[in-house]
Amino acid sequence: MNEEDKEVKHGDLRDNEVYQELSKRKKKMLIRSILLTGFLLGVNVYAWFIFVQQFGGNFDANVVSWDVIAFDENQQQIDELALNIDDLYPGMTNFSKHIVIRNRGTMPASFTYYLTSFELFGVTYNFTPAQSATGLNDLQNGFPFKVSFASNMSTIPSGADATFTVTATWAYESQVAYFKVNQYMNYDSEYKYYTRSGSNYTEASVNASNWASMVANDLYMESDDADTYFGHLSSIYQTNNPGEPCLKIFLELKVDQQAT
């Protein structure tokens, strides 16, 4: 091969590398465009809270010390609250909502909360109180978007306030390259899947038949693909169920008399 042929071949190789890089960028831009289009159609999260009080002592004509209320940021007292999180999409503005639990009584109160169920794309997943922590962790870590719940105290002294906070985020660019596949997902041949050994990821042979066992043994996909997967499902669900939230969350906020 003469020098001119070598130069032409080297130039072709370089052009191919540039083409591959541009193709990657174009694909990524297309992915983001699809996601933004789908989620700006009105995807939202719906959360329903039920506020429950339980007094464990005996009611006495001379004892009127159990008085706990819940209210939102507008100082509106609530027993039930329907919460909508609009515009859930990559790069969304972080969402937060605060609910105050005020103890106006003379005895301390114990405050807990439980996830009873959530509905994702029309499929309902139920949780017992013992399973609640698992479901809450899944909402926070099992999807490209993160919905989390927290309280600043579990025991509310007399005259004090506890704050229950709901946050929702979806980073435009994931900080990790791979996303762990979970039981809320179904096999899709459009995507590549990987197994993990330490910090190394190897493409895996996955099909509908071995999907469940592969997921159970830790399976991964690229984080951008995870964004696309959930964005695509959201777009389909919104088209078939206009006005319906893709994700509905049901929780119980519970206040009990503190044991003395």
Secondary structure, 3 states (H helix, E strand, C coil): CCHHHHHHHHHHHHHHHHHHHHHHHHHHHHHHHHHHHHHCCCCEEEEEEEEEEECCCCCECCECCCCEEEECCCCCECCEEEEEEECCCCCCCCEEEEEEEEECCCCCEEEEEEEEEEEECCEEEECCHHHHHHHHHHHHHCCCCEEEEEECCCEECCCCEEEEEEEEECCCCCCCCEEECCCCCCCCCCCCCEEEECCEEEECCCCCCCHHHHHHCCCEEEHHHHHHHHHHHHHHHHHHCCCCCCEEEEEEEEEEECCC
